[in-house]
């Protein structure tokens, strides 16, 4: 099928503007298949590998169809991991930025009270992990009566992680008259059963039947003795000299060992595994997206939830024991039409896992020779030059979307009886500013945040220093967060 843009979907000007800034010029295959049916409010079961653009496939129609005026959530998106919840929330916020769509992420290991306060605000989309969503439902801190769209993302992983019962419990609490979309890299029997039990004549969409993006990713395996793995890893990085690389290990102990070795050798690197505090995990992932370092050493916690378009190389330092993990790890590269390479280091003991992976993906992974001493010495100068420079991120969508947006902090909120309409009325009266320049307004008990679009932030900031809102003089400043 030929590549096409988003014009044919007759999206609103606000959504098109965001897509243009995010550089979504051509719809991917999954987007071409899903968007028209989602806009017709069809139930969908979509089998599509990671990195195929599926978040936008459901995010675009949801942002288009939700009613901004409605205060209660209209869409619920379930994800298996906190990292993915944060990533999906960011994507939805970006797509819906100019329509002022408010998306909230809810997940464990973050204060419940903070999420409860956020959910009291006007909220259009809730993205969350099943356990925490169920928690909010049981404590009646999330309104469900206006939910019109349910998305179950990475359904196969929900099953692997034992969340399928929680998902079912959540579904039973939702309005029956809703659209349900299920996305999964694979479709195990239990997932299919769940779908057919709770969906209305769902349409099946299957993208790349093997579940692998073989066209955009080169797959290789190198045989190695366990004691030579670290030196081989360094040789590979010198010869390949990637712009950006994720090194996957099976255990946090291996992550710590590999990270220490690369750090000692002055690699620009960070590590990520489940043993880190949640805040540190988010900080590392955010730093990787921004290009603060070139190499990320991680367990499978990073195989989902990292959406960086220019990861040029994935190295499996350990062969994954779960065959599905191979798909998700290697899917971090070769994204959004870019070329990628995946190199797996395999010992003799890994043979049975490797054979299982090859059966699952439907092709034999090509053998590759370890780099020779000559190749390594020849590549060293270019490697040393690149390793000392900062990685250039070519596609930081959020930074581009937020470029002309300033978040302002006002020293008054609900306790001063202030409402969004009070801020809109006052700010839109400033010469040179209109209601279209005002984005999401978040009013808390004692403070308010207002997004000002179109580069008008400084103008509003200056004017509001001498202007009252509803007769009240508020301190105004650029928000830190």
C-alpha positions in Angstrom: 0.0 0.0 0.0 1.3 3.4 -0.9 2.3 5.8 1.9 -0.3 8.4 2.7 -0.6 11.4 5.0 -3.3 12.1 7.6 -5.3 14.5 5.4 -7.9 11.8 4.3 -9.0 11.3 8.0 -10.5 14.8 8.1 -8.9 15.6 11.5 -9.3 18.9 13.2 -6.9 21.7 12.6 -5.6 21.4 16.2 -4.7 17.7 15.8 -3.2 18.2 12.4 -1.0 21.0 13.8 0.3 18.8 16.5 1.0 15.9 14.1 2.9 18.3 11.8 5.1 19.5 14.7 5.7 15.9 15.8 6.8 15.2 12.2 4.1 12.5 11.6 4.0 13.1 7.9 3.0 9.6 6.6 0.7 7.2 8.3 2.3 3.9 9.2 0.5 0.6 8.2 -1.1 0.1 11.6 -2.3 3.8 11.6 -3.8 3.4 8.1 -5.7 0.3 9.2 -6.8 1.5 12.6 -7.6 5.2 12.4 -10.6 4.9 9.9 -12.2 2.1 11.8 -11.6 3.7 15.2 -13.2 6.9 13.9 -16.3 4.8 13.0 -16.3 3.5 16.6 -15.6 -0.1 15.8 -14.2 -2.6 18.3 -10.7 -3.7 17.2 -8.3 -6.5 17.9 -4.9 -5.4 16.5 -1.9 -7.7 16.2 1.1 -5.4 15.6 4.7 -5.4 16.7 6.3 -2.8 18.9 7.6 0.3 17.1 4.9 0.2 14.5 3.3 3.5 15.6 0.3 1.9 17.4 0.1 4.6 20.2 -0.7 7.2 17.6 -3.0 4.7 15.8 -5.4 4.8 18.9 -4.2 8.2 20.2 -5.2 10.2 17.1 -8.8 9.0 16.9 -9.3 9.3 20.7 -7.9 12.9 20.8 -10.1 13.7 17.8 -13.3 12.2 19.2 -13.2 13.2 22.9 -15.4 16.2 23.9 -13.2 18.9 25.5 -16.2 20.3 27.4 -16.8 17.1 29.4 -15.0 17.1 32.7 -15.0 13.4 33.4 -12.6 10.9 31.7 -13.8 9.7 28.3 -11.0 7.3 27.5 -9.2 4.7 29.6 -5.9 3.2 28.3 -4.4 0.2 30.2 -0.7 -0.6 30.0 1.3 -3.4 31.6 4.2 -1.1 33.0 4.6 2.3 34.6 7.1 3.2 32.0 4.7 2.6 29.2 1.9 4.4 31.0 4.1 7.5 31.2 5.1 7.2 27.5 1.5 6.8 26.3 0.3 9.7 28.5 3.1 11.9 26.9 2.1 10.9 23.4 -1.6 11.5 24.0 -0.8 14.9 25.6 1.4 15.8 22.5 -1.3 14.7 20.0 -4.0 16.6 21.9 -1.9 19.6 22.9 -3.7 22.2 20.9 -7.1 20.8 21.6 -6.2 21.1 25.3 -6.6 17.4 25.9 -5.7 16.6 29.5 -4.2 13.1 30.0 -3.3 11.7 33.4 -1.1 8.7 34.1 -1.8 6.5 37.2 0.5 3.8 38.4 1.9 2.2 41.6 4.9 3.5 43.6 3.6 7.1 43.2 1.5 8.8 45.9 -2.1 7.9 45.5 -3.2 11.3 46.9 -1.3 13.1 44.1 -3.1 11.1 41.4 -6.5 11.6 43.3 -6.0 15.4 43.1 -5.1 15.2 39.4 -8.2 13.2 38.7 -10.4 15.8 40.4 -9.4 18.2 37.6 -11.0 18.1 34.2 -9.5 14.9 32.7 -10.1 13.6 29.2 -7.9 10.5 29.1 -6.6 8.2 31.9 -3.6 6.0 31.2 -2.7 3.5 33.8 -1.5 0.1 35.0 -4.3 -2.3 36.0 -3.5 -2.5 39.7 -3.5 1.2 40.3 -6.5 1.8 38.0 -8.5 -0.8 40.0 -7.3 0.9 43.2 -8.8 4.2 42.0 -12.0 2.4 41.0 -12.4 0.8 44.4 -11.8 4.0 46.2 -14.1 5.8 43.8 -11.5 8.4 42.9 -11.9 8.0 39.1 -15.3 8.6 37.4 -16.2 5.9 34.9 -19.7 6.8 33.7 -18.5 8.8 30.7 -15.9 6.3 29.5 -16.5 5.8 25.8 -13.2 4.3 24.7 -11.1 1.5 26.3 -7.7 0.6 25.0 -5.8 -2.4 26.2 -2.2 -1.9 25.1 0.4 -4.8 25.1 -2.3 -7.3 26.0 0.1 -10.3 25.7 2.3 -8.7 28.3 -0.7 -8.1 30.6 -1.1 -11.9 30.5 2.6 -12.6 31.1 2.6 -10.3 34.1 -0.5 -11.9 35.6 -2.7 -8.8 35.2 -5.4 -10.4 33.1 -7.8 -10.8 36.1 -7.4 -7.2 37.0 -8.1 -6.1 33.4 -11.3 -8.2 33.5 -12.3 -6.7 36.8 -11.8 -3.2 35.3 -13.8 -4.0 32.2 -16.8 -5.1 34.3 -16.9 -1.7 35.9 -17.0 0.2 32.6 -20.1 1.4 30.7 -21.2 -1.4 28.3 -21.8 1.1 25.5 -18.1 1.8 24.7 -15.5 1.2 22.0 -12.9 -1.3 22.9 -9.5 -1.6 21.2 -7.0 -4.3 22.0 -3.3 -4.1 20.8 -0.9 -7.0 21.2 2.4 -8.2 19.5 1.0 -11.7 19.9 -2.4 -13.1 20.5 -2.4 -15.9 23.1 -5.6 -17.9 23.6 -6.5 -16.2 26.9 -6.3 -12.7 25.3 -8.5 -13.8 22.4 -11.0 -15.3 24.9 -11.1 -12.0 26.8 -11.6 -10.0 23.6 -14.5 -12.0 22.4 -16.2 -12.1 25.8 -16.2 -8.3 26.1 -16.2 -6.9 22.6 -18.9 -6.3 20.0 -18.2 -8.1 16.7 -14.5 -6.9 16.7 -12.6 -6.3 13.5 -9.3 -8.1 13.3 -6.2 -6.3 12.0 -2.9 -8.0 11.6 0.3 -6.1 10.7 3.4 -8.1 9.7 2.3 -11.6 10.5 5.6 -12.8 11.8 5.5 -10.1 14.5 8.9 -8.8 13.4 10.0 -5.8 11.4 12.6 -7.7 9.4 12.7 -5.1 6.6 14.1 -2.4 8.9 16.2 -4.4 11.3 19.3 -6.5 10.6 19.5 -9.5 13.0 22.9 -11.1 13.9 24.2 -13.5 16.5 27.8 -14.0 17.6 29.0 -17.1 19.4 31.1 -16.2 22.5 32.7 -17.8 25.6 31.1 -16.3 28.8 34.4 -14.9 30.1 35.0 -13.0 26.8 31.6 -11.3 26.7 32.6 -7.9 28.1 35.6 -7.5 25.8 33.5 -8.6 22.8 30.8 -6.1 23.8 33.4 -3.2 23.8 34.8 -4.4 20.4 31.3 -4.4 18.9 30.6 -0.9 20.1 33.9 0.4 18.6 33.3 -1.2 15.2 29.6 -0.4 15.0 30.1 3.1 16.7 26.3 3.6 17.1 24.6 7.0 17.5 22.6 5.4 20.3 22.6 1.9 21.7 20.7 -0.2 24.3 22.5 -3.2 25.8 20.0 -5.7 27.3 20.9 -8.0 30.1 18.7 -10.7 31.8 19.5 -9.7 35.4 20.1 -6.5 37.3 23.5 -8.0 38.5 24.6 -8.2 34.8 23.4 -4.7 34.2 25.5 -3.4 37.2 28.6 -5.3 35.9 28.3 -4.2 32.3 27.5 -0.6 33.3 30.5 -0.4 35.7 32.8 -1.7 33.0 31.6 0.8 30.3 31.5 3.6 32.8 35.2 2.9 33.8 36.0 2.9 30.1 34.5 6.5 29.8 31.4 5.5 27.8 28.6 8.0 27.9 26.2 5.6 29.6 23.5 5.0 32.3 21.8 1.9 33.7 18.1 0.9 34.2 16.6 -2.0 36.1 13.8 -2.8 38.5 16.0 -2.4 41.5 16.2 1.4 41.0 13.8 3.8 42.6 10.9 4.7 40.3 12.0 8.4 40.2 15.5 7.3 39.1 14.1 5.0 36.4 12.0 7.9 34.9 15.0 10.2 35.2 17.2 7.8 33.2 14.6 7.2 30.5 14.0 10.9 30.2 17.8 11.5 29.9 18.1 8.9 27.2 15.3 10.4 25.2 16.9 13.8 25.5 20.3 12.5 24.3 22.1 13.1 27.6 24.0 9.8 27.1 24.6 7.4 24.2 24.5 3.9 25.8 21.8 2.5 28.0 22.4 -0.8 29.9 19.1 -2.3 30.9 17.0 -5.3 31.8 13.7 -5.9 30.0 12.1 -3.1 32.0 13.3 -0.8 29.2 12.0 -3.1 26.4 8.7 -1.3 26.6 8.2 2.4 27.2 11.3 3.8 25.5 10.2 5.6 22.3 13.4 7.0 20.8 13.5 7.0 17.0 17.2 6.9 16.5 18.4 3.9 18.6 20.7 2.5 15.9 21.9 -0.6 17.7 20.4 -3.1 20.2 22.9 -5.6 21.8 21.5 -8.6 23.6 24.4 -9.1 26.1 22.3 -12.0 27.4 20.0 -14.1 25.2 16.5 -13.5 26.5 14.8 -16.5 28.1 11.4 -15.5 26.9 11.1 -15.6 23.2 8.6 -12.6 23.2 11.3 -10.5 24.9 13.5 -10.8 21.8 10.7 -9.1 19.7 10.3 -6.3 22.3 14.0 -5.7 22.8 14.9 -5.6 19.1 11.8 -3.5 18.5 13.6 -0.6 20.2 15.6 -0.1 17.0 14.5 0.3 13.4 11.6 2.5 14.5 9.5 5.0 12.4 11.0 3.9 9.1 14.7 4.1 10.2 17.2 1.2 9.8 18.4 -0.7 12.8 20.7 -3.5 13.9 20.3 -6.1 16.6 23.3 -8.2 17.7 22.9 -11.1 20.1 25.9 -12.6 22.1 25.2 -16.3 22.6 27.1 -18.9 24.6 26.8 -22.7 24.1 24.2 -22.8 26.9 22.0 -20.4 25.1 21.4 -22.7 22.1 17.9 -23.9 23.1 16.7 -20.4 23.8 18.0 -19.2 20.5 16.3 -22.0 18.6 13.0 -21.1 20.4 13.4 -17.5 19.4 14.1 -18.4 15.8 11.0 -20.7 15.6 8.9 -17.9 17.1 10.1 -15.1 14.8 10.0 -17.4 11.7 13.6 -17.0 10.4 17.2 -18.0 11.3 19.3 -15.2 12.8 22.4 -14.8 10.7 25.7 -15.8 12.3 28.3 -13.0 12.5 32.0 -13.1 13.1 33.4 -11.3 16.1 35.2 -8.1 15.1 38.9 -8.7 14.2 41.7 -6.8 15.9 42.3 -4.9 12.7 38.7 -3.7 12.5 38.7 -2.6 16.1 41.9 -0.6 15.8 40.7 0.9 12.5 37.5 2.0 14.2 39.0 3.4 17.4 39.7 7.0 16.4 36.1 7.5 15.0 34.7 5.8 18.2 36.8 8.0 20.5 35.7 11.2 18.7 32.0 10.2 18.9 32.0 9.0 22.5 33.2 12.4 23.7 30.4 14.3 21.9 26.8 14.7 23.1 24.3 12.6 21.2 22.0 14.5 18.9 18.4 13.6 19.2 16.8 14.2 15.9 13.2 13.5 16.9 12.3 14.8 20.4 8.6 15.2 19.6 7.7 16.7 23.0 10.4 19.4 22.8 9.1 20.5 19.4 5.5 20.5 20.6 6.4 22.5 23.7 8.8 24.9 21.9 6.3 27.8 21.9 4.5 26.9 25.1 5.2 28.5 28.5 3.6 27.1 31.6 2.8 29.9 34.1 2.3 29.5 37.8 -0.4 31.6 39.6 -0.5 31.9 43.4 -4.2 31.2 43.8 -6.7 28.4 43.2 -9.9 26.8 44.4 -9.6 28.3 47.9 -9.9 31.7 46.3 -13.0 30.5 44.4 -11.1 30.7 41.0 -12.3 28.8 38.0 -10.8 28.2 34.5 -13.2 30.7 33.0 -11.8 33.4 35.2 -8.3 32.9 33.9 -9.4 32.6 30.2 -11.5 35.8 30.5 -8.7 37.8 32.0 -5.8 36.5 29.8 -7.8 36.6 26.5 -8.3 40.4 27.2 -4.6 41.1 27.1 -3.8 43.0 23.8 -2.3 40.5 21.3 -3.6 37.4 23.1 -6.7 35.4 22.3 -8.5 32.4 23.8 -6.7 30.2 21.2 -3.4 31.1 22.9 -4.5 29.5 26.2 -3.8 25.8 26.7 -4.5 23.4 29.6 -5.4 25.1 32.9 -4.8 23.1 36.1 -6.4 24.6 39.2 -5.3 23.2 42.6 -6.3 24.4 46.1 -3.7 27.2 46.4 -2.2 27.5 43.0 -3.0 27.3 39.3 -0.9 26.3 36.2 -1.8 27.8 32.8 -0.2 26.8 29.5 0.3 29.7 27.1 0.8 28.7 23.5 2.1 30.4 20.3 5.1 32.1 22.0 2.8 34.5 23.9 4.0 33.4 27.3 6.3 36.4 28.0 3.6 38.8 26.9 1.1 37.2 29.3 3.6 37.0 32.1 4.4 40.8 31.9 0.7 41.8 31.6 -0.4 39.7 34.5 2.1 41.3 36.9 -0.3 44.3 36.9 -3.6 42.6 36.3 -6.1 41.1 38.8 -8.2 37.9 38.3 -11.7 38.2 39.6 -10.5 41.2 41.6 -7.7 39.2 43.2 -4.0 40.1 42.8 -2.0 36.9 42.2 1.8 36.4 42.0 2.7 35.0 38.6 5.9 33.3 37.5 7.2 30.7 35.0 6.4 27.3 36.4 9.4 25.1 37.2 7.7 21.8 36.4 
